[in-house]
Amino acid sequence: MEGAYDGVLELDFSVENMTGDESGSGEDIDYKLPCESSGYSDSKQIFLPVIYSVIFIMGIFGNGLVIIVMGYQKKSKTMTDKYRLHLSVADLLFVLSLPFWAAYAASSWHFGGVLCKMVHSIYTVNLYSSVLILAFISLDRYMAVVHATSSQELRMLLADRVIYVGAWLPALILTVPDLVFASVHNSDGRVVCEHVYPQASSLTWNIVFRFQHIIVGLLMPGLVILSCYCVIIIKLSQGSKGVQKRKALKTTVFLIIAFFSCWLPYCIGIFIDALMMLNVIKHSCHLEDVLNMWIMITEPLAYFHCCLNPILYAFLGAKFKKSARNALSFSRGSSLKMLSKQKRTGLSSVSTESESSSFHSS
């Protein structure tokens, strides 16, 4: 996202200006002529605003509906419901930053320095908190399936308290560089909102933040998700396979595929970018063009995961679908007194479902 993670934008200092040692140290700097424009900027001005707008609309609808249903279901929140609520809040706040980045990609930054820092920070905290919450959800499901009888207290502790320290606090800490370095300035007649690092350490900062994104945004949560769900698959594969078990197996496999399909391509792109900055991979204009286009396409794909989360972790569950129907029918029927008693009865029946049933139907 241009300006948000600065993955594409700060990649552009090699596209539009120079390549080689960007550290500003003055030691054997190999200045090269900038590569000729390949139409990447023109494509970005059309492609990114359209894609960000689609993700924004879908994310608002899906995550907003989850939050409404969870709010309606006040007295029957399970631990799964609590994680769903955390995840939807993170994803909803994330997509709320997309209109700013869509407008920025289409032209330039029109919102001032304070909003530049704020939108960067909102983007960062909710991007990282979202993927870390996914790791917590996989850990909770692992305990619910593999250690169903002995993990209740630990699951409650994780859902009620540890998630704030393990997901939200690290995400908040990672916004400090946004508050320090994000700023607005003019560049080639265009107002840009980006991280401006000290000249002497600019290259180091850029590389560090790329690896931070890969480690915190993919490897750490991905390892937890893959490990927990693989154990769950093994556990569910044992013994007789009823309809609910087969459905749970398919859902679990799909969760793994969806996470890595969305995030792995983008992280591969910024990893290659970091290697090119380190001169591990030799720079070339052709590779630069391919990499820019790859990141431009895979970055929105990664952010599309926040639209999939309501489907993967809420809409597929039978309990959630019943709660959603009751919540929507309750809101429609608030002025129709003849139907209110039936809706209250529907809510009561939903609240009696067990936690185990909630997992196997999700």
Legacy VTK file of the C-alpha trace (Angstrom):
# vtk DataFile Version 3.0
C-alpha trace
ASCII
DATASET POLYDATA
POINTS 362 float
0.000 0.000 0.000
1.560 3.239 -1.069
2.621 5.169 1.946
1.100 2.776 4.429
3.751 0.124 4.709
5.832 2.052 2.156
6.522 -1.289 0.502
5.855 0.068 -2.982
6.581 3.703 -2.321
9.956 3.308 -0.656
10.763 0.720 -3.264
10.347 3.656 -5.643
13.452 5.414 -4.393
15.258 2.894 -6.552
12.728 3.230 -9.352
12.594 6.977 -9.664
15.930 8.105 -8.319
18.908 5.756 -7.943
19.964 2.306 -6.935
22.838 0.910 -4.950
23.848 2.036 -1.437
21.089 4.306 -0.070
22.633 4.683 3.346
24.073 8.096 2.634
27.416 7.079 4.132
29.328 8.262 1.080
31.317 5.033 0.808
31.571 3.643 -2.716
28.045 4.650 -3.640
27.198 3.297 -7.055
24.836 5.811 -8.580
23.008 4.512 -11.586
20.659 6.132 -13.993
17.031 5.570 -13.024
15.150 3.000 -15.011
12.822 4.262 -17.672
9.158 4.414 -16.719
7.270 1.263 -17.639
3.786 2.636 -17.016
3.765 1.261 -13.471
2.741 4.606 -11.919
-0.131 5.077 -14.373
-1.414 1.562 -13.705
-1.148 2.106 -9.966
-3.273 5.258 -10.123
-6.157 3.262 -11.581
-5.698 -0.225 -10.172
-5.097 0.522 -6.483
-8.009 2.956 -5.906
-10.436 0.493 -7.500
-9.162 -2.509 -5.530
-8.973 -0.583 -2.240
-12.557 0.616 -2.763
-13.775 -2.950 -3.305
-11.931 -4.194 -0.198
-13.300 -1.236 1.782
-16.935 -1.953 0.843
-16.663 -5.707 1.431
-14.717 -5.239 4.670
-17.172 -2.699 6.062
-20.137 -4.940 5.286
-18.669 -8.233 6.499
-16.896 -7.050 9.638
-19.639 -4.583 10.480
-22.204 -7.383 10.366
-20.092 -9.545 12.678
-19.800 -6.705 15.206
-23.562 -6.042 15.054
-24.387 -9.709 15.587
-21.884 -10.019 18.438
-23.343 -6.912 20.053
-26.845 -8.313 19.733
-25.749 -11.617 21.260
-24.593 -10.026 24.526
-25.461 -12.808 26.955
-24.170 -15.778 24.988
-20.611 -14.921 23.942
-18.351 -17.949 23.823
-14.571 -17.724 23.636
-14.851 -18.199 19.878
-17.229 -15.235 19.736
-14.775 -13.059 21.665
-12.012 -13.790 19.174
-14.366 -13.096 16.291
-15.170 -9.727 17.810
-11.479 -8.839 18.274
-10.733 -9.889 14.702
-13.633 -7.935 13.219
-12.725 -4.770 15.140
-9.125 -4.989 13.884
-10.197 -5.662 10.298
-12.871 -2.954 10.368
-10.419 -0.320 11.596
-7.954 -1.466 8.964
-10.376 -1.055 6.055
-11.364 2.390 7.365
-7.854 3.557 6.413
-8.233 2.355 2.810
-10.123 5.408 1.441
-7.155 7.584 2.409
-4.721 5.290 0.593
-7.046 5.029 -2.415
-7.148 8.810 -2.763
-3.386 8.969 -2.242
-2.676 6.375 -4.941
-4.967 8.198 -7.371
-3.255 11.579 -7.020
-1.331 12.750 -3.949
-1.722 13.199 -0.187
-4.399 15.805 0.603
-4.919 15.227 4.328
-2.020 16.931 6.130
0.796 15.772 8.373
-1.240 14.808 11.431
-3.530 12.509 9.465
-0.487 11.095 7.694
0.890 9.846 11.021
-2.559 8.757 12.242
-3.476 6.756 9.144
-0.051 5.103 9.071
-0.499 4.130 12.732
-4.065 2.866 12.249
-2.893 0.793 9.308
-0.004 -0.736 11.262
-1.781 -1.548 14.524
-4.732 -3.207 12.858
-2.718 -5.042 10.210
-0.492 -6.734 12.777
-3.204 -7.224 15.406
-5.378 -8.962 12.803
-2.796 -11.607 11.866
-1.784 -12.123 15.509
-5.439 -12.611 16.497
-5.664 -15.296 13.799
-2.829 -17.083 15.603
-4.769 -16.851 18.886
-7.862 -18.291 17.204
-5.906 -21.265 15.874
-4.393 -21.847 19.330
-7.843 -21.708 20.923
-9.239 -24.214 18.425
-6.264 -26.489 19.001
-6.979 -26.538 22.755
-10.721 -26.968 22.195
-10.203 -30.045 19.996
-7.033 -31.685 21.316
-7.325 -30.789 25.031
-11.060 -30.256 25.301
-11.487 -31.325 28.936
-8.414 -29.726 30.521
-7.975 -26.411 28.715
-11.074 -24.444 29.685
-9.400 -22.149 32.210
-6.400 -21.509 29.979
-8.663 -20.737 27.025
-10.590 -18.240 29.121
-7.359 -16.592 30.231
-6.124 -16.301 26.647
-9.429 -14.926 25.340
-10.029 -12.463 28.181
-6.545 -11.140 28.980
-3.544 -12.575 27.151
-4.844 -11.501 23.738
-4.369 -7.853 24.721
-0.733 -8.465 25.638
-0.030 -10.935 22.835
-1.818 -9.225 19.925
-2.896 -5.640 20.583
0.123 -4.463 22.621
2.775 -5.623 20.109
0.755 -4.047 17.306
0.605 -0.764 19.215
4.351 -0.842 19.892
5.020 -1.345 16.185
3.300 1.990 15.436
6.099 3.968 17.138
8.129 4.271 13.891
4.997 5.583 12.150
4.628 8.329 14.729
8.323 9.191 14.482
9.077 8.888 10.768
5.790 9.353 8.856
5.665 12.843 7.369
4.389 14.844 4.422
6.664 16.506 1.887
6.816 17.424 -1.791
8.460 15.069 -4.244
8.588 15.857 -7.966
5.589 18.154 -7.709
3.528 15.613 -5.757
2.632 15.710 -2.057
3.638 12.389 -0.529
2.994 10.809 2.871
5.772 8.370 3.653
8.398 7.313 6.170
11.381 9.658 6.009
14.349 8.046 7.745
17.667 9.630 8.726
19.815 9.766 5.600
22.720 7.891 7.135
20.556 4.901 8.094
17.803 5.004 5.467
18.735 1.722 3.820
18.951 -0.066 7.175
15.518 1.163 8.242
13.933 0.076 4.967
15.411 -3.407 5.193
14.502 -3.781 8.879
10.877 -2.927 8.268
10.583 -5.333 5.373
11.882 -8.179 7.500
9.667 -7.043 10.383
6.662 -7.341 8.106
7.714 -10.804 6.961
8.450 -12.097 10.475
5.564 -10.540 12.428
3.044 -10.480 9.601
3.652 -13.937 8.141
6.194 -16.256 9.773
5.177 -15.963 13.448
1.382 -16.214 13.027
1.785 -18.552 10.056
3.859 -21.020 12.077
1.278 -21.053 14.893
-1.636 -21.378 12.465
0.010 -24.161 10.461
1.123 -26.118 13.547
-2.203 -25.889 15.387
-4.379 -26.700 12.401
-2.173 -29.611 11.298
-2.573 -31.173 14.754
-6.324 -30.510 14.558
-6.481 -32.223 11.162
-4.657 -35.263 12.543
-6.975 -35.375 15.545
-10.140 -35.070 13.481
-8.893 -37.689 11.020
-8.745 -40.308 13.746
-11.729 -42.550 14.412
-15.045 -42.379 12.622
-15.659 -39.456 10.282
-19.155 -38.066 10.643
-20.600 -35.189 8.657
-19.516 -32.612 11.237
-15.946 -33.973 11.305
-15.642 -33.885 7.533
-16.962 -30.342 7.456
-14.531 -29.281 10.197
-11.638 -30.873 8.304
-12.489 -29.041 5.092
-12.877 -25.751 6.950
-9.537 -26.192 8.704
-7.698 -26.913 5.452
-9.354 -23.912 3.843
-8.260 -21.629 6.705
-4.623 -22.633 6.144
-4.827 -22.212 2.368
-6.567 -18.833 2.618
-4.015 -17.338 5.022
-0.923 -18.369 3.066
-2.513 -17.682 -0.346
-3.209 -14.095 0.687
-0.013 -13.246 2.552
2.760 -15.409 1.077
2.921 -13.820 -2.426
3.230 -10.294 -1.000
5.880 -11.300 1.524
7.859 -13.022 -1.221
7.831 -9.728 -3.119
9.121 -7.596 -0.256
11.666 -10.310 0.623
13.119 -10.147 -2.897
13.043 -6.365 -2.627
15.081 -6.531 0.604
17.595 -8.906 -1.015
17.952 -6.501 -3.915
18.624 -3.653 -1.464
21.296 -5.786 0.183
22.790 -6.528 -3.251
22.261 -10.248 -2.664
20.230 -10.152 -5.879
21.736 -8.037 -8.623
19.609 -5.070 -9.579
18.193 -4.780 -13.071
15.513 -2.572 -14.575
13.568 -5.588 -15.782
13.555 -7.182 -12.319
12.596 -3.827 -10.840
9.601 -3.517 -13.172
8.477 -7.082 -12.491
8.871 -6.602 -8.734
6.929 -3.333 -8.729
4.070 -4.932 -10.630
4.169 -8.029 -8.403
3.914 -5.957 -5.219
1.184 -3.770 -6.696
-0.949 -6.864 -7.359
-0.131 -9.001 -4.312
-0.379 -6.210 -1.742
-4.165 -5.757 -2.209
-4.455 -9.568 -2.278
-2.934 -9.653 1.213
-5.335 -6.980 2.430
-8.256 -8.909 0.916
-7.814 -11.382 3.770
-9.657 -8.941 6.043
-12.716 -9.472 3.818
-12.328 -13.249 3.988
-12.033 -13.322 7.788
-15.775 -12.752 8.449
-16.569 -15.576 6.012
-13.925 -17.981 7.298
-14.363 -17.371 11.011
-18.016 -16.369 11.330
-20.362 -16.815 8.362
-19.477 -20.499 7.886
-20.566 -21.309 11.436
-24.118 -22.554 11.928
-24.383 -20.772 15.272
-23.326 -17.437 13.796
-25.759 -17.768 10.898
-28.604 -18.368 13.331
-27.511 -15.407 15.450
-27.262 -13.213 12.349
-30.747 -14.176 11.189
-32.131 -13.422 14.614
-30.256 -10.124 14.907
-31.409 -8.934 11.490
-34.971 -10.111 12.018
-34.971 -8.462 15.442
-33.911 -5.116 13.968
-36.502 -5.367 11.197
-39.182 -6.379 13.620
-38.505 -3.844 16.353
-41.588 -1.957 15.177
-43.601 -5.119 14.587
-44.666 -6.251 18.036
-46.392 -9.388 16.796
-43.037 -10.908 15.752
-40.895 -9.856 18.723
-41.733 -12.897 20.873
-40.656 -15.327 18.119
-37.323 -13.516 17.700
-36.561 -13.582 21.406
-37.253 -17.322 21.369
-34.819 -17.716 18.462
-32.091 -15.916 20.380
-32.615 -18.125 23.396
-32.187 -21.260 21.329
-28.935 -19.944 19.893
-27.466 -19.231 23.310
-27.844 -22.850 24.405
-25.486 -24.249 21.742
-22.262 -25.731 23.053
-18.744 -24.457 22.373
-17.816 -27.745 20.750
-20.722 -27.472 18.354
-19.624 -23.941 17.480
-16.207 -25.167 16.338
-17.330 -28.136 14.298
-19.897 -26.061 12.426
-17.484 -23.250 11.627
LINES 1 363
362 0 1 2 3 4 5 6 7 8 9 10 11 12 13 14 15 16 17 18 19 20 21 22 23 24 25 26 27 28 29 30 31 32 33 34 35 36 37 38 39 40 41 42 43 44 45 46 47 48 49 50 51 52 53 54 55 56 57 58 59 60 61 62 63 64 65 66 67 68 69 70 71 72 73 74 75 76 77 78 79 80 81 82 83 84 85 86 87 88 89 90 91 92 93 94 95 96 97 98 99 100 101 102 103 104 105 106 107 108 109 110 111 112 113 114 115 116 117 118 119 120 121 122 123 124 125 126 127 128 129 130 131 132 133 134 135 136 137 138 139 140 141 142 143 144 145 146 147 148 149 150 151 152 153 154 155 156 157 158 159 160 161 162 163 164 165 166 167 168 169 170 171 172 173 174 175 176 177 178 179 180 181 182 183 184 185 186 187 188 189 190 191 192 193 194 195 196 197 198 199 200 201 202 203 204 205 206 207 208 209 210 211 212 213 214 215 216 217 218 219 220 221 222 223 224 225 226 227 228 229 230 231 232 233 234 235 236 237 238 239 240 241 242 243 244 245 246 247 248 249 250 251 252 253 254 255 256 257 258 259 260 261 262 263 264 265 266 267 268 269 270 271 272 273 274 275 276 277 278 279 280 281 282 283 284 285 286 287 288 289 290 291 292 293 294 295 296 297 298 299 300 301 302 303 304 305 306 307 308 309 310 311 312 313 314 315 316 317 318 319 320 321 322 323 324 325 326 327 328 329 330 331 332 333 334 335 336 337 338 339 340 341 342 343 344 345 346 347 348 349 350 351 352 353 354 355 356 357 358 359 360 361
